């Protein structure tokens, strides 16, 4: 899964993990395994308020953008985060605050 981030000043922080095509956000799991190659799920059809983009599958990889909550003193690496690719396990997130 390729995850991009849109930083936003928000309380509280976030915990993300990935297991194949399933993404868990703060304990809630979203399964994108039925998303076909080249298909897109509109952000408007999905419930989570952390989602900042449509979800698509390109070259076999689920791609999406999530809102990255951060504190009032977030460091530059949090304000300008790089995308990550994760297959299984915790999603590495930049620090919530500096």
C-alpha positions in Angstrom: 0.0 0.0 0.0 1.3 3.4 -0.9 0.2 6.1 1.6 0.6 9.8 1.1 -0.1 12.3 3.8 -1.9 15.7 4.1 -0.7 17.3 7.3 -3.4 19.0 9.4 -3.4 20.5 12.9 -5.7 18.1 14.7 -6.0 16.4 18.1 -5.4 13.6 18.8 -2.7 11.8 17.0 -3.1 8.7 14.7 -2.0 5.1 14.7 -1.8 3.3 11.3 -1.0 -0.2 10.4 -1.3 -2.2 7.2 -1.9 -5.9 6.4 -1.8 -6.3 2.6 -4.8 -4.4 1.3 -6.3 -3.7 4.7 -5.5 -0.4 6.5 -6.2 0.0 10.2 -6.6 3.6 11.5 -6.9 4.1 15.2 -8.3 0.6 15.6 -10.8 0.7 12.7 -10.0 -1.5 9.7 -10.7 -0.8 6.1 -10.4 -3.6 3.5 -9.5 -2.6 0.0 -8.9 -6.1 -1.3 -11.9 -6.0 -3.6 -10.6 -2.9 -5.4 -9.8 -4.1 -9.0 -6.7 -3.1 -10.9 -7.2 0.4 -12.3 -10.4 1.0 -10.3 -11.0 4.0 -8.0 -13.2 4.3 -4.9 -14.4 7.9 -4.5 -13.6 9.5 -1.2 -17.2 10.6 -1.0 -18.4 6.9 -0.8 -16.1 6.1 2.2 -16.9 6.9 5.8 -13.6 7.8 7.5 -12.9 11.4 8.2 -9.1 10.8 7.9 -9.2 10.1 4.2 -8.0 13.0 2.0 -8.2 11.4 -1.5 -9.9 8.7 -3.6 -8.5 5.2 -3.2 -7.1 3.6 -6.3 -5.2 0.5 -7.3 -2.4 1.0 -9.8 0.1 -1.7 -10.8 -1.4 -3.9 -8.1 -0.8 -1.3 -5.3 -3.5 0.4 -3.3 -2.8 4.2 -3.2 -4.4 6.7 -1.0 -3.8 9.9 1.0 -4.7 10.3 4.6 -4.9 13.3 6.8 -1.8 13.4 9.1 -2.8 15.0 12.4 0.0 17.0 14.1 0.5 19.1 17.2 1.2 22.8 17.4 4.9 22.4 17.3 5.2 19.8 14.6 8.7 19.5 13.0 9.3 20.1 9.3 9.4 16.3 8.5 5.7 16.2 9.8 4.6 19.3 7.9 6.2 18.0 4.6 5.9 14.2 4.9 7.2 11.8 2.3 4.9 9.0 1.1 5.5 5.5 2.5 5.0 2.1 1.0 4.0 -0.6 3.5 2.9 -4.2 3.0 2.5 -5.4 6.6 2.9 -3.9 10.1 2.9 -0.4 11.6 3.0 2.5 9.2 5.9 4.8 10.1 4.6 8.2 10.9 6.6 11.4 11.5 6.5 12.9 15.0 3.1 14.4 16.2 4.9 17.4 17.8 8.5 18.6 17.9 
